[in-house]
């Protein structure tokens, strides 16, 4: 039971962090360098999941992807089954819930890059894409790594959102955090302790690896010692 829930949780976290890596990098780049007056509005939307209760976010996502919504009806007509209470539904909710944990570290890292380097690249005739690949992304790598790992570990510990959107279906939507809740509810504290300890060790190992990688990336980019 633990292995099944852990496998599902790792699969969910890897899928979500991979999607957020693809979506988050261009969004973070835009937030870091855009001069649009309404940029604050996008920043507020990105940060909203941090302050919004998980049950509130989960409820509205459930309504948005439910069988009565246009998205839910379209998905069911294409795939043949509802989006809510499925692994795919968990991915949608988790991407929204972990979005700020991926985007904000990336945007902060990109914004800290010396603008003189970007200006020099432009004066030398480099395209925006080449400047991004050769300057922005390498120098912002610590922030990208932070965003990836934080979104991964944040997804590992999700409870409210995944419970609202996916329910508690063994092998399909029961993540390890929901399993711990079930074990505590059944008064099986020994099993809950083992499961919680496993999650604690896993999250600590990932965060320790993150700080180690960030330090190595800083050394590689800046020559820090």
C-alpha positions in Angstrom: 0.0 0.0 0.0 2.8 2.4 0.9 4.8 1.5 -2.2 1.7 2.1 -4.4 1.0 5.5 -2.9 4.7 6.5 -3.0 5.0 5.5 -6.7 1.9 7.5 -7.6 3.1 10.5 -5.6 6.6 10.4 -7.2 5.0 10.1 -10.7 2.7 13.0 -9.9 5.5 15.2 -8.6 7.8 14.4 -11.5 5.1 15.2 -14.0 4.1 18.4 -12.3 7.6 19.7 -11.9 8.4 18.8 -15.5 5.4 20.8 -16.8 6.3 23.7 -14.5 9.8 23.7 -15.8 8.5 24.1 -19.4 5.9 26.6 -18.4 7.7 28.4 -15.6 11.0 29.4 -17.4 9.3 31.6 -20.1 6.8 33.0 -17.6 9.6 33.8 -15.1 11.7 35.4 -17.9 8.7 37.6 -18.8 8.1 38.6 -15.2 11.8 39.4 -14.7 12.2 41.6 -17.8 8.8 42.8 -18.9 8.0 46.5 -18.4 4.3 46.2 -18.9 2.3 48.3 -16.5 -0.1 45.4 -15.8 2.7 43.0 -14.9 1.7 43.3 -11.2 -1.6 41.6 -12.1 0.1 38.6 -13.5 2.5 38.5 -10.5 -0.6 38.5 -8.2 -2.2 35.6 -10.1 1.0 33.6 -10.0 1.4 34.1 -6.2 -2.3 33.5 -5.4 -1.9 29.8 -4.6 0.5 30.7 -1.8 -2.1 32.5 0.2 -5.3 30.8 -1.0 -6.5 27.9 1.2 -5.9 24.6 -0.7 -9.5 23.6 -0.3 -10.6 26.8 -2.0 -8.3 26.3 -4.9 -9.2 22.6 -5.1 -12.9 23.4 -5.1 -12.7 25.9 -8.0 -10.4 23.6 -10.0 -12.9 20.8 -9.4 -15.7 23.0 -10.7 -13.7 24.0 -13.7 -12.8 20.5 -14.8 -16.0 18.8 -13.6 -18.4 17.0 -16.0 -20.7 20.0 -16.1 -18.0 22.5 -17.1 -17.1 23.1 -20.8 -13.5 21.8 -20.1 -14.8 18.7 -18.4 -17.4 18.0 -21.2 -14.7 18.5 -23.9 -12.2 16.3 -22.1 -14.8 13.5 -21.6 -15.8 13.7 -25.3 -12.2 13.3 -26.4 -10.9 10.8 -23.9 -14.1 9.0 -22.9 -13.9 9.5 -19.1 -14.2 12.5 -16.8 -11.1 14.6 -15.9 -12.1 15.0 -12.2 -11.0 12.2 -9.8 -8.3 11.0 -12.2 -4.5 11.2 -12.2 -4.7 13.8 -15.0 -7.0 15.9 -12.8 -4.5 15.8 -10.1 -1.8 17.0 -12.5 -4.0 20.0 -13.4 -4.6 21.0 -9.8 -1.0 20.4 -8.7 0.4 22.5 -11.5 -1.7 25.4 -10.5 -1.0 24.9 -6.8 2.8 24.6 -7.2 3.1 27.3 -9.9 4.5 30.1 -7.6 7.0 27.7 -6.0 8.5 27.2 -9.5 8.1 30.6 -11.1 9.1 32.9 -8.2 12.7 31.5 -7.7 13.3 31.5 -11.4 12.1 35.1 -11.8 14.2 36.3 -8.9 17.3 34.6 -10.3 16.7 36.0 -13.8 16.1 39.5 -12.4 19.4 39.5 -10.5 21.4 39.1 -13.8 23.4 42.2 -14.6 21.6 44.1 -17.4 24.9 45.3 -18.8 25.6 41.7 -20.0 22.2 41.7 -21.8 22.9 45.1 -23.3 26.4 43.9 -24.5 24.9 40.8 -26.1 22.3 42.9 -27.9 25.0 45.4 -29.1 27.0 42.4 -30.5 24.0 41.4 -32.6 22.8 38.4 -30.6 19.2 37.5 -30.9 16.9 37.4 -27.9 16.9 33.6 -28.1 20.7 33.4 -28.2 21.0 35.8 -25.3 18.6 33.8 -23.3 20.4 30.5 -24.0 23.9 31.8 -23.6 23.5 34.3 -20.8 20.1 34.3 -19.0 19.6 30.6 -18.6 23.2 29.7 -17.4 23.3 32.6 -15.0 19.8 31.9 -13.8 20.4 28.1 -13.4 20.4 28.2 -9.5 16.9 29.7 -9.6 15.8 27.2 -12.2 17.0 24.3 -10.0 15.4 25.8 -7.0 12.1 26.1 -8.8 12.2 22.6 -10.1 13.0 21.0 -6.7 10.6 23.2 -4.7 7.7 22.4 -7.1 8.7 18.7 -6.9 8.8 18.6 -3.1 5.7 20.8 -2.7 3.8 18.3 -4.8 5.0 15.4 -2.7 3.3 16.9 0.4 0.0 18.2 -1.2 -3.1 17.2 0.6 -6.1 19.5 0.4 -5.9 20.1 -3.4 -5.4 16.5 -4.3 -8.1 15.3 -2.0 -10.6 17.8 -3.4 -9.8 17.0 -7.0 -8.9 13.4 -6.9 -10.6 12.0 -3.9 -9.1 8.9 -2.3 -9.0 6.2 -5.0 -6.3 3.5 -4.3 -3.9 3.2 -7.2 -5.4 6.2 -9.0 -5.5 9.3 -6.8 -4.4 8.2 -3.3 -1.1 10.0 -2.8 1.2 9.4 0.2 -0.2 12.4 2.1 -3.7 11.0 1.8 -2.5 7.6 2.9 -1.0 9.1 6.1 -4.4 10.7 6.8 -6.1 7.4 6.3 -3.7 5.7 8.7 -4.2 8.3 11.3 -8.0 8.2 10.9 -7.8 4.4 11.4 -5.7 5.0 14.6 -2.8 3.1 13.1 -0.2 5.5 14.4 2.7 3.1 13.9 2.0 2.8 10.1 1.4 6.6 9.9 4.7 7.2 11.6 6.6 5.0 9.1 4.9 6.6 6.1 5.5 10.1 7.4 9.1 9.4 8.3 9.6 8.1 4.7 8.2 11.3 3.3 10.3 13.4 5.7 13.5 11.7 4.7 12.7 11.9 1.1 11.9 15.7 1.2 15.0 16.4 3.3 17.3 14.5 0.9 15.8 16.4 -2.1 16.3 19.8 -0.3 19.9 18.9 0.7 20.6 17.9 -2.9 19.1 21.2 -4.0 21.4 23.3 -1.9 24.4 21.2 -2.9 23.5 21.7 -6.6 22.9 25.4 -6.2 26.4 25.8 -4.6 28.0 23.7 -7.4 26.1 25.8 -10.0 27.3 29.0 -8.4 30.9 27.7 -8.5 30.6 26.8 -12.1 29.1 30.1 -13.2 30.8 32.6 -11.0 33.9 30.7 -9.8 32.9 31.1 -6.1 34.8 29.1 -3.5 
